[in-house]
């Protein structure tokens, strides 16, 4: 978002990622390729530059940007961009440099659910269209992506860029852009376009001081097959030979030879200090003078990096200030291999020092990455635990999951506070298997004293979590909730959650008076919480209890307080806020306000789809039963039927059911008595699968790409879309989106 004139994003932006690489001296102009790129018609929205490592993709794209009259935005993709929010943020920042974007782009990235990157994309494309300017966005190294969501973001971006804008993608891998290819809106430049011509090889040899005879040029082209990196290395290898043509014939283009050459010809000719510097810096994916000084325990690293870049020692500048650098990827691998051979154990120490430096710089993401790379799982676990809530609130669950995978079950058991934090994080995102796995790890671990999150003990934290999830049934939920309130003192930040859960458990076992007592305490103590989710849940439950006893005045007051607290605290997208909207929908239905009732109910249906609260079966069951009651009140029997079926499925997952089965039976009896068998299409009667498809319709994803996101076939997506259009009574995809937003089924 924009705050006091500054852009604020839910991640630490990497300046070097959005800088076009600096053109180095000694590089050959790719004249043939540049002419072809310049001649690409503007109706082509996607330009693919695809070839293996060392073919000069980045160099060619950079030379094109330097010669073209249009403005270029640049993003260098890396593995961490498997987090689509991070990728979308850097794309937005890069484009914002050449054309100011609507603040709604950054607002969307800073709040919302896990699909916020797609919401932001819609605003971004609209902003580009309104800007009516010509330009090119380069996404380089896209082969680093392994995540479907990030690739689909790029596909949607390519499909939606307005006339006058082009997306240029550099990648080592072939990428799927079937729709654009079939519509003749893409063009690809591959190995045959990027390979050096004879004239380019001749220029390389001349620059290296090698006699560029026809025999030498022909042999080098044959041996390297025009592979630019091999040509550069080959030219360096044969420059001192008495007969370059014979030396070129002896070249072997496989990797082992190149590594031997780099070791024997490149490192041998450098001073021991420079070799030590280059090899010890190899574990770093990016280098600066300050970082290298700290990691290597010396000074003057900035000068060494500048010297290495100036002398073409495979160190590539990443910005125009000469602050950040990286190695050519192949050379980085060679140098790392050499470091492991020369100084076993140093690689881990480099990562540890780098983590320390990034920690001091307030860059937790980079610090965690280096902690994990160093093998210091315990230190990484502590930092992930500290920063996971921030990453979760920023919509970066993919990054958290990747870190948890790296830490592993043993790491979670070794540091149970992370297992607790991770279980809550995954539960609130609807990841039931992940949450349960983390809970089990916490139960197996041991930890002395209070937890960093304020819990009085590990036992208490486990008990609160187990009670809140209620996966073992309502009876065990009540026992766990009682133990939780006994384990946390009233001043603990977790006491409101514990007593709110106890109140819910009493309500679900039929002890309404006890429930009101405990929930009232939770409201009083939890309203000042950050966030006040315990108070929201307690107010919503109090509203539902009041409605059950026909005290609609009290029910309306409590529901209004819950929604007000949700909005003032900015927790509209929190899982437990679902209860507040359910209570508000029930009040509106009772008052006969169908518009408000459907809007609140639609919000609940959207949030259920986003969060998949089946990880908390008591919550899913209660919400489904209440929605069924609301839809019966509205006369929407089709929607009521779906919710009774949902409630039955969730009930089957509970070992003990409390009063929930009785509540469902009463709703089913009312359903039968009121003639609910009449099949009438309803916008509120979308199935869970249809709701999942609906959430992706506002994006520029094709039906096939939506299928990839949801792991279903294109035909299945098409069938769901037909059903959605019928139920929402809409003729087109755009109408569906507008109607869905009006009903609260989609975010506005």
C-alpha positions in Angstrom: 0.0 0.0 0.0 1.0 3.6 -0.1 1.7 5.2 3.3 2.9 8.7 3.6 4.0 8.7 0.0 6.0 5.4 0.4 5.1 2.1 -1.0 4.7 -0.6 1.6 4.7 -4.3 0.7 4.3 -7.5 2.7 7.9 -8.5 2.0 11.4 -7.0 1.9 11.8 -5.8 -1.7 15.1 -6.7 -3.3 16.3 -3.7 -5.3 18.7 -5.7 -7.4 15.9 -7.8 -8.7 14.2 -4.9 -10.5 17.4 -3.4 -12.0 18.3 -4.1 -15.6 21.8 -5.7 -15.6 24.6 -3.3 -16.4 26.2 -3.7 -19.8 29.8 -4.9 -19.4 32.7 -4.0 -21.6 33.9 -6.7 -24.0 30.5 -8.2 -24.7 29.6 -8.8 -28.4 26.5 -7.0 -29.7 24.0 -9.7 -30.7 23.1 -7.8 -33.9 21.1 -10.6 -35.6 19.0 -11.3 -32.5 18.5 -7.7 -31.7 17.1 -7.0 -35.2 14.7 -9.9 -34.8 13.6 -8.7 -31.4 13.1 -5.1 -32.6 11.1 -6.4 -35.6 8.6 -8.3 -33.4 5.1 -6.8 -34.1 3.4 -5.0 -31.2 0.4 -7.3 -31.5 2.7 -10.0 -30.1 2.1 -9.8 -26.3 4.6 -12.5 -25.3 8.2 -12.9 -26.3 9.9 -16.0 -25.1 13.7 -16.2 -25.0 14.4 -19.9 -24.2 17.8 -21.7 -24.1 20.0 -23.5 -21.7 22.5 -21.8 -19.4 25.3 -19.8 -21.0 23.4 -18.8 -24.2 23.4 -15.1 -23.2 19.6 -14.7 -22.6 20.1 -12.0 -20.0 22.7 -10.2 -22.1 20.6 -10.2 -25.2 17.5 -8.9 -23.4 19.6 -6.2 -21.7 21.1 -5.1 -25.0 17.6 -5.0 -26.5 16.5 -2.8 -23.7 19.4 -0.5 -24.2 18.7 0.0 -27.9 14.9 0.1 -28.0 13.2 3.5 -27.7 10.5 2.1 -25.4 10.7 2.0 -21.6 11.7 -1.3 -20.0 10.8 -2.7 -16.6 13.0 -5.6 -15.4 12.5 -8.4 -12.8 15.1 -11.1 -12.2 13.2 -14.1 -10.9 14.6 -16.4 -8.3 13.4 -19.5 -6.4 11.8 -17.5 -3.7 9.4 -16.1 -6.3 7.6 -19.4 -6.0 5.8 -17.3 -3.5 3.4 -15.6 -5.9 2.8 -12.6 -3.7 6.6 -11.8 -3.7 6.7 -12.2 -7.5 3.7 -10.0 -8.0 5.1 -7.3 -5.7 8.4 -7.1 -7.6 6.6 -7.0 -10.9 4.4 -4.1 -9.6 7.5 -2.3 -8.3 9.3 -2.6 -11.6 6.4 -1.4 -13.6 5.8 1.4 -11.1 9.2 2.7 -12.0 8.3 3.4 -15.6 4.6 4.1 -15.1 3.0 5.0 -11.7 0.5 2.4 -10.9 -2.9 2.8 -9.2 -2.4 2.5 -5.4 -5.0 -0.2 -5.4 -2.3 -2.6 -6.8 -0.2 -2.2 -3.7 -3.2 -2.2 -1.4 -4.3 -5.5 -2.8 -0.9 -7.0 -2.2 -0.9 -5.8 1.4 -4.2 -7.3 2.4 -6.5 -10.1 1.5 -6.4 -13.9 1.2 -3.9 -16.2 -0.4 -5.0 -15.1 -3.9 -4.1 -11.4 -3.3 -1.6 -11.6 -6.1 -4.4 -12.3 -8.6 -6.5 -9.5 -7.2 -3.5 -7.1 -7.5 -3.0 -8.3 -11.1 -6.4 -7.1 -12.1 -5.7 -3.6 -10.7 -2.2 -3.7 -12.3 -3.5 -4.5 -15.8 -6.3 -1.9 -15.5 -3.6 0.7 -14.5 -1.5 -0.2 -17.5 -4.5 0.1 -19.8 -5.4 3.5 -18.4 -1.8 4.7 -18.6 -1.9 4.1 -22.4 1.9 4.0 -22.7 4.2 1.7 -24.6 6.7 -0.5 -22.8 8.2 -3.9 -22.2 8.3 -5.9 -19.0 11.2 -8.4 -18.8 10.9 -11.4 -16.5 14.4 -13.1 -16.5 15.3 -16.5 -15.2 11.7 -17.7 -15.0 13.0 -21.3 -15.0 13.7 -20.8 -11.3 10.0 -21.1 -10.6 8.6 -24.4 -9.5 5.2 -23.2 -8.2 2.0 -23.5 -10.3 0.5 -20.3 -8.8 3.5 -18.2 -9.7 3.6 -19.5 -13.3 -0.1 -19.0 -13.7 0.3 -15.4 -12.5 2.8 -14.9 -15.4 0.4 -16.6 -17.8 -2.4 -14.3 -16.7 -0.1 -11.3 -17.0 0.9 -12.3 -20.5 -2.7 -12.8 -21.5 -3.8 -9.5 -20.1 -1.1 -7.0 -21.0 -2.7 -4.1 -23.0 -1.9 -3.1 -26.5 1.5 -1.4 -26.7 3.0 -3.5 -23.9 4.9 -6.7 -24.3 6.1 -9.3 -21.8 9.5 -10.7 -22.5 10.3 -14.0 -20.6 13.8 -15.4 -20.3 14.0 -19.1 -19.3 16.2 -22.2 -19.6 13.1 -24.3 -19.7 10.2 -24.6 -22.2 7.2 -22.9 -20.7 3.5 -23.6 -21.4 1.6 -20.6 -22.9 -0.7 -22.6 -25.1 -3.5 -20.1 -25.3 -1.3 -17.3 -26.5 0.6 -19.6 -28.9 -2.7 -20.8 -30.5 -3.8 -17.2 -30.9 -0.5 -16.2 -32.6 0.2 -13.7 -29.9 3.6 -15.1 -28.8 7.0 -15.6 -30.5 9.9 -17.7 -29.3 13.6 -17.2 -29.7 15.5 -20.4 -28.9 19.0 -21.9 -29.2 19.1 -21.4 -33.0 18.6 -17.7 -32.5 20.9 -17.3 -29.5 23.8 -19.4 -30.7 26.8 -17.4 -31.8 27.2 -16.9 -35.6 30.6 -17.3 -37.2 31.0 -13.6 -37.3 30.2 -13.3 -33.6 32.8 -16.0 -32.8 35.3 -14.2 -35.0 34.7 -11.0 -32.9 35.1 -12.9 -29.6 38.5 -14.4 -30.8 39.8 -11.1 -31.9 38.8 -9.5 -28.6 40.6 -12.3 -26.7 43.8 -11.7 -28.8 43.4 -14.9 -30.8 44.1 -14.9 -34.6 40.5 -15.4 -35.9 41.4 -17.5 -38.9 38.6 -19.3 -40.7 39.9 -22.7 -39.5 39.9 -21.5 -35.8 36.5 -20.0 -36.1 35.0 -23.0 -37.9 36.5 -25.4 -35.3 35.4 -23.4 -32.3 31.8 -23.1 -33.7 31.8 -26.8 -34.3 33.1 -27.7 -30.9 30.9 -25.4 -29.0 27.9 -25.5 -31.4 27.8 -21.7 -31.0 27.2 -22.0 -27.2 28.3 -18.4 -26.1 29.6 -19.4 -22.7 31.7 -22.2 -24.3 33.0 -19.8 -27.0 34.1 -17.3 -24.4 35.8 -20.0 -22.3 37.3 -21.6 -25.4 38.7 -18.3 -26.6 40.4 -17.8 -23.2 41.7 -21.4 -23.2 43.4 -21.2 -26.7 44.7 -17.6 -26.6 48.2 -18.7 -25.6 48.4 -21.7 -28.0 50.9 -21.5 -30.8 48.3 -23.0 -33.1 44.8 -21.8 -32.0 43.1 -24.0 -34.6 44.7 -27.2 -33.2 43.9 -26.0 -29.7 40.3 -25.4 -30.6 40.0 -29.0 -32.0 41.2 -30.3 -28.6 38.4 -28.5 -26.8 35.8 -30.8 -25.2 32.5 -29.0 -24.7 31.2 -31.1 -21.7 31.0 -29.6 -18.2 34.0 -31.5 -16.7 36.4 -30.0 -19.2 35.1 -26.5 -18.5 35.4 -27.0 -14.8 39.0 -28.2 -15.2 39.7 -25.2 -17.4 38.3 -22.8 -14.9 40.3 -24.4 -12.1 43.6 -24.8 -14.0 43.5 -21.7 -16.2 41.4 -19.2 -14.4 42.1 -19.8 -10.7 45.8 -20.6 -11.2 46.4 -17.2 -12.8 44.8 -15.3 -9.9 46.5 -14.4 -6.7 45.8 -16.6 -3.7 43.9 -13.8 -2.0 41.6 -13.3 -4.9 41.0 -17.1 -5.3 40.2 -17.3 -1.6 37.8 -14.4 -1.9 36.1 -15.8 -5.0 35.7 -19.3 -3.6 34.6 -18.3 -0.1 31.9 -15.9 -1.5 30.6 -18.7 -3.8 27.8 -19.8 -1.4 26.2 -16.3 -1.6 23.5 -15.9 -4.2 24.2 -12.1 -4.2 27.2 -10.2 -2.9 27.9 -6.7 -1.7 31.0 -5.2 -0.2 29.5 -5.0 3.3 28.1 -8.5 3.2 31.4 -10.0 2.0 33.4 -8.0 4.6 31.3 -9.5 7.3 31.2 -13.0 5.9 34.9 -13.2 5.1 36.1 -11.3 8.1 38.1 -8.6 6.3 37.7 -5.3 4.5 38.0 -4.0 0.9 35.4 -6.5 -0.5 33.7 -3.7 -2.5 36.9 -3.0 -4.3 37.5 -6.7 -5.0 34.1 -7.1 -6.4 34.5 -4.1 -8.6 37.9 -5.4 -9.8 36.5 -8.8 -10.5 33.6 -7.4 -12.5 36.0 -5.0 -14.4 38.3 -7.9 -15.3 35.4 -10.1 -16.4 36.1 -12.7 -13.7 32.5 -13.9 -14.1 31.2 -11.5 -11.5 28.1 -9.7 -12.8 26.9 -6.3 -11.5 23.3 -6.3 -10.4 22.7 -2.6 -10.1 24.1 0.7 -11.5 25.6 1.8 -8.2 28.1 -1.1 -8.2 26.8 -2.3 -4.8 25.4 -5.7 -5.5 26.9 -8.5 -7.7 26.4 -12.2 -8.5 28.4 -14.9 -10.1 27.6 -16.4 -13.5 25.6 -19.4 -12.4 28.0 -22.0 -13.9 31.0 -20.3 -12.4 29.2 -20.2 -9.0 28.7 -23.9 -9.1 32.4 -24.5 -10.0 33.6 -22.2 -7.3 31.4 -23.8 -4.7 32.7 -27.2 -5.7 36.2 -25.9 -5.4 35.5 -24.4 -1.9 34.2 -27.8 -0.8 37.4 -29.4 -2.1 39.8 -26.9 -0.6 38.1 -25.9 2.7 35.6 -28.5 3.9 33.1 -26.9 6.4 33.7 -23.4 5.2 30.5 -23.4 3.1 28.4 -23.8 6.3 30.4 -21.1 8.1 29.8 -18.7 5.2 26.0 -19.3 5.4 26.1 -18.8 9.2 27.9 -15.4 8.9 25.6 -14.3 6.0 22.6 -15.1 8.2 24.1 -13.1 11.0 24.6 -10.1 8.6 21.1 -10.2 7.2 19.8 -10.5 10.8 21.6 -7.3 11.7 20.2 -5.7 8.6 16.6 -6.5 9.6 16.1 -8.9 6.6 14.6 -12.0 8.2 13.8 -13.8 4.9 17.4 -13.8 3.7 18.6 -14.6 7.2 16.4 -17.6 7.4 17.5 -18.9 4.0 21.1 -18.8 5.0 20.4 -20.4 8.4 18.7 -23.3 6.6 21.6 -23.5 4.0 24.1 -23.6 6.9 22.4 -26.6 8.4 21.6 -24.6 11.6 18.0 -25.9 11.8 17.5 -24.7 15.4 18.5 -21.1 14.7 16.3 -21.2 11.6 13.4 -22.6 13.6 13.7 -19.8 16.1 13.6 -17.1 13.4 10.8 -18.7 11.4 8.8 -18.9 14.6 9.4 -15.2 15.3 8.5 -14.0 11.8 5.9 -16.6 10.5 2.9 -14.5 11.7 4.2 -11.6 9.6 4.7 -13.7 6.5 1.3 -15.4 7.1 -0.5 -12.0 7.4 1.2 -11.0 4.1 -0.3 -14.0 2.3 3.1 -15.8 2.0 2.1 -19.2 3.1 4.1 -20.9 0.3 7.3 -19.4 1.8 6.3 -20.7 5.3 5.5 -24.1 4.0 8.9 -24.3 2.1 10.7 -23.4 5.3 8.8 -25.9 7.4 9.7 -28.6 4.8 13.4 -27.6 5.2 13.2 -27.7 9.0 11.4 -31.1 8.9 9.6 -33.0 11.6 12.7 -33.4 13.6 13.3 -29.7 13.6 9.8 -29.1 14.8 10.2 -31.6 17.6 13.5 -30.0 18.6 11.9 -26.6 18.8 8.2 -27.0 19.7 7.4 -23.3 19.8 7.7 -23.3 16.0 5.5 -26.4 15.8 2.8 -24.5 17.8 3.1 -21.4 15.6 3.1 -23.4 12.4 0.1 -25.4 13.5 -1.9 -22.2 14.1 -0.7 -20.7 10.9 -1.6 -23.8 8.8 -4.9 -24.2 10.7 -6.0 -20.7 10.0 -5.2 -21.2 6.3 -7.3 -24.4 6.2 -4.4 -26.9 5.9 -5.7 -29.7 8.1 -2.9 -32.3 7.5 -0.2 -29.7 8.0 -1.8 -28.4 11.2 -2.3 -31.8 12.6 1.3 -32.8 11.7 2.7 -29.8 13.5 0.4 -30.4 16.5 1.8 -34.0 16.8 5.3 -32.6 16.6 4.6 -30.2 19.4 3.2 -33.0 21.6 6.3 -35.0 21.1 8.7 -32.2 22.0 9.8 -30.6 25.2 10.5 -27.0 26.2 11.3 -25.4 29.5 9.5 -22.2 30.6 7.1 -19.8 28.8 7.0 -19.9 25.0 8.0 -16.9 22.9 4.3 -16.4 22.0 3.4 -15.7 25.6 2.0 -19.2 26.4 2.8 -20.1 30.0 4.2 -23.5 29.0 4.4 -26.0 26.1 1.8 -28.1 27.7 -0.6 -25.2 27.9 0.1 -24.1 24.3 -0.6 -27.7 23.1 -3.8 -27.8 25.1 -5.1 -24.5 23.8 -4.4 -25.5 20.3 -5.9 -29.0 20.6 -9.0 -27.5 22.3 -9.4 -24.8 19.6 -9.1 -27.4 16.8 -11.5 -29.8 18.5 -10.4 -32.6 16.2 -11.0 -35.2 18.9 -14.6 -34.3 19.4 -16.7 -32.0 21.6 -16.3 -33.9 24.8 -12.4 -33.8 24.6 -12.7 -30.2 23.4 -14.4 -29.3 26.7 -11.8 -31.2 28.8 -8.9 -29.5 26.9 -10.5 -26.1 27.2 -10.9 -26.5 31.0 -7.3 -27.5 31.2 -6.3 -24.6 29.0 -7.9 -22.0 31.3 -6.2 -23.6 34.3 -2.8 -23.6 32.5 -2.9 -19.9 31.6 -3.2 -17.1 34.1 -5.8 -14.4 33.5 -3.1 -11.9 32.5 -1.8 -14.2 29.8 -2.3 -13.1 26.1 -3.7 -16.6 25.5 -6.2 -16.6 28.4 -9.0 -14.9 26.3 -8.6 -17.6 23.6 -8.7 -20.4 26.2 -11.8 -19.1 28.0 -13.5 -18.3 24.7 -12.9 -21.9 23.6 -14.3 -23.1 26.9 -17.4 -21.0 26.3 -17.9 -22.5 22.9 -17.4 -26.0 24.2 -20.1 -25.3 26.9 -22.4 -24.0 24.2 -21.9 -27.1 22.0 -22.6 -29.4 25.0 -25.9 -27.6 25.8 -24.7 -25.7 28.9 -25.9 -22.3 27.7 -25.7 -20.5 31.0 -22.1 -21.6 31.6 -21.3 -20.7 27.9 -22.7 -17.1 28.4 -20.6 -16.7 31.5 -17.3 -17.8 30.0 -17.9 -16.0 26.6 -18.7 -12.7 28.4 -15.3 -12.9 30.2 -13.6 -13.6 26.8 -15.2 -10.5 25.3 -14.1 -8.3 28.2 -10.5 -9.6 28.2 -10.1 -10.2 24.5 -11.3 -7.0 23.0 -7.9 -5.4 23.4 -6.1 -8.4 21.8 -3.9 -8.0 18.8 -5.8 -9.3 16.9 -9.0 -9.5 19.0 -10.1 -12.8 17.4 -11.1 -14.3 20.8 -13.5 -11.4 21.5 -15.0 -11.6 17.9 -15.6 -15.4 18.3 -17.1 -14.9 21.7 -19.4 -12.1 20.6 -20.6 -14.1 17.7 -21.3 -17.1 19.8 -23.2 -14.9 22.3 -25.3 -13.6 19.4 -26.2 -17.1 18.3 -27.1 -18.2 21.8 -29.3 -15.1 22.2 -31.1 -15.9 18.9 -31.7 -19.5 20.1 -33.5 -18.1 23.1 -35.4 -15.5 21.0 -33.6 -12.6 22.6 -33.2 -10.9 19.2 -32.3 -7.5 20.7 -29.3 -8.9 22.5 -28.4 -11.1 19.4 -28.4 -8.0 17.2 -26.3 -6.0 19.6 -23.6 -8.8 20.0 -23.5 -9.4 16.2 -23.1 -5.7 15.5 -20.3 -5.5 18.1 -18.6 -8.5 16.5 -18.7 -7.0 12.9 -17.6 -3.6 14.2 -14.6 -5.2 16.0 -13.7 -7.1 12.8 -13.7 -4.0 10.7 -11.9 -1.7 13.1 -9.2 -4.4 13.7 -8.8 -5.0 10.0 -9.4 -8.8 10.3 -12.0 -9.2 7.7 -10.1 -12.2 6.3 -9.4 -14.0 9.5 -10.8 -17.5 9.9 -12.7 -16.8 13.1 -14.2 -13.7 11.6 -16.5 -16.1 9.8 -18.5 -16.5 13.0 -19.1 -12.7 13.1 -20.5 -12.7 9.6 -22.6 -15.8 10.3 -24.2 -14.0 13.3 -24.8 -10.8 11.2 -26.4 -12.9 8.4 -28.7 -14.6 10.9 -29.9 -11.2 12.3 -30.5 -9.8 8.8 -32.5 -12.9 7.8 -34.6 -12.6 10.9 -35.3 -8.9 10.2 -36.3 -9.8 6.6 -33.4 -7.8 5.1 -32.7 -10.3 2.3 -30.0 -8.1 0.6 -27.9 -7.9 3.8 -28.5 -11.5 4.8 -27.3 -12.8 1.4 -24.3 -10.4 1.3 -23.1 -11.6 4.8 -23.9 -15.2 3.9 -22.1 -14.8 0.6 -19.0 -13.5 2.5 -19.2 -16.6 4.7 -19.3 -18.9 1.7 -16.3 -17.2 0.1 -14.3 -17.3 3.3 -15.1 -21.0 3.8 -13.9 -21.7 0.3 -10.7 -19.7 0.9 -9.9 -21.1 4.4 -11.4 -24.5 4.2 -12.2 -24.5 7.9 -12.7 -28.3 7.9 -9.5 -28.3 9.9 -11.7 -27.1 12.8 -14.7 -29.5 12.4 -16.9 -28.0 15.2 -16.6 -24.6 13.5 -17.4 -26.0 10.0 -20.4 -27.9 11.4 -21.8 -24.9 13.4 -21.4 -22.6 10.4 -23.1 -25.0 8.0 -26.0 -25.5 10.4 -26.5 -21.8 10.9 -26.3 -21.1 7.2 -28.9 -23.7 6.6 -31.2 -22.0 9.1 -30.6 -18.6 7.4 -31.3 -19.9 4.0 -34.6 -21.5 5.2 -35.5 -18.2 6.7 -34.9 -16.7 3.2 -36.8 -19.4 1.5 -33.7 -20.5 -0.4 -34.2 -24.3 -0.1 -31.5 -25.2 -2.7 -28.9 -23.4 -0.6 -30.2 -24.8 2.6 -30.0 -28.4 1.3 -26.3 -27.9 0.4 -25.5 -26.6 3.9 -27.3 -29.5 5.6 -25.3 -31.9 3.5 -22.1 -30.0 4.4 -23.0 -30.1 8.1 -23.5 -33.9 7.9 -20.1 -34.4 6.3 -18.4 -32.3 9.0 -20.3 -34.1 11.8 -19.0 -37.4 10.5 -15.5 -36.1 11.3 -16.2 -35.6 15.0 -15.7 -38.4 17.5 -18.3 -36.9 19.8 -20.9 -34.4 18.6 -22.3 -32.6 21.6 -25.6 -31.0 20.6 -24.6 -30.4 17.0 -26.4 -33.6 15.7 -29.6 -32.5 17.5 -29.3 -29.0 16.0 -28.9 -30.5 12.5 -31.9 -32.8 13.1 -34.1 -29.8 13.9 -33.0 -28.0 10.8 -33.7 -31.1 8.6 -37.2 -31.5 10.2 -37.9 -27.8 9.4 -36.5 -28.3 5.9 -38.9 -31.2 5.2 -41.9 -29.5 6.7 -41.4 -26.3 4.6 -41.3 -28.2 1.3 -37.6 -27.8 0.7 -37.7 -30.5 -2.1 -38.6 -27.8 -4.7 -35.5 -27.4 -6.9 -35.0 -23.7 -7.6 -31.6 -22.3 -8.9 -29.9 -20.2 -6.2 -26.7 -18.1 -6.2 -26.2 -19.3 -2.6 -26.4 -22.9 -3.7 -22.9 -23.1 -5.2 -21.1 -26.3 -4.3 -17.6 -26.1 -2.7 -16.0 -27.0 -6.1 -18.0 -24.3 -7.9 -17.0 -21.8 -5.3 -13.4 -22.6 -5.8 -13.8 -22.0 -9.5 -15.7 -18.8 -8.9 -12.8 -17.3 -6.9 -10.5 -17.5 -9.9 -12.9 -16.1 -12.5 -11.9 -12.5 -11.8 -8.4 -13.3 -12.9 -7.1 -13.5 -16.4 -6.5 -17.2 -16.1 -7.9 -19.4 -18.9 -10.2 -22.3 -18.0 -7.3 -24.7 -18.5 -5.0 -22.6 -16.2 -7.8 -22.5 -13.6 -7.9 -26.3 -13.8 -4.1 -26.4 -13.2 -4.5 -24.2 -10.1 -7.3 -26.5 -8.8 -5.8 -29.8 -10.0 -8.9 -30.6 -12.2 -9.4 -30.9 -15.9 -10.4 -28.0 -18.2 -13.7 -29.8 -19.0 -14.5 -30.0 -15.3 -13.9 -26.3 -14.9 -16.1 -25.6 -17.9 -18.9 -27.7 -16.4 -18.6 -25.8 -13.1 -18.7 -22.5 -15.0 -21.9 -23.6 -16.7 -23.5 -24.4 -13.3 -22.3 -21.1 -11.8 -23.8 -19.1 -14.7 -27.1 -21.0 -14.3 -27.3 -20.5 -10.5 -26.3 -16.8 -10.7 -28.5 -16.3 -13.7 -25.7 -14.7 -15.7 -24.9 -14.9 -19.4 -21.1 -14.3 -19.3 -18.0 -14.7 -17.2 -17.9 -10.9 -16.6 -21.6 -10.9 -15.4 -20.8 -13.8 -13.1 -17.9 -11.8 -11.5 -20.1 -8.7 -11.0 -22.9 -10.7 -9.5 -20.6 -12.6 -7.3 -19.2 -9.4 -5.9 -22.6 -8.0 -5.3 -23.5 -11.1 -3.3 -20.3 -11.1 -1.3 -19.2 -14.4 -2.9 -16.2 -12.6 -4.3 -14.0 -9.9 -2.8 -14.7 -6.4 -4.1 
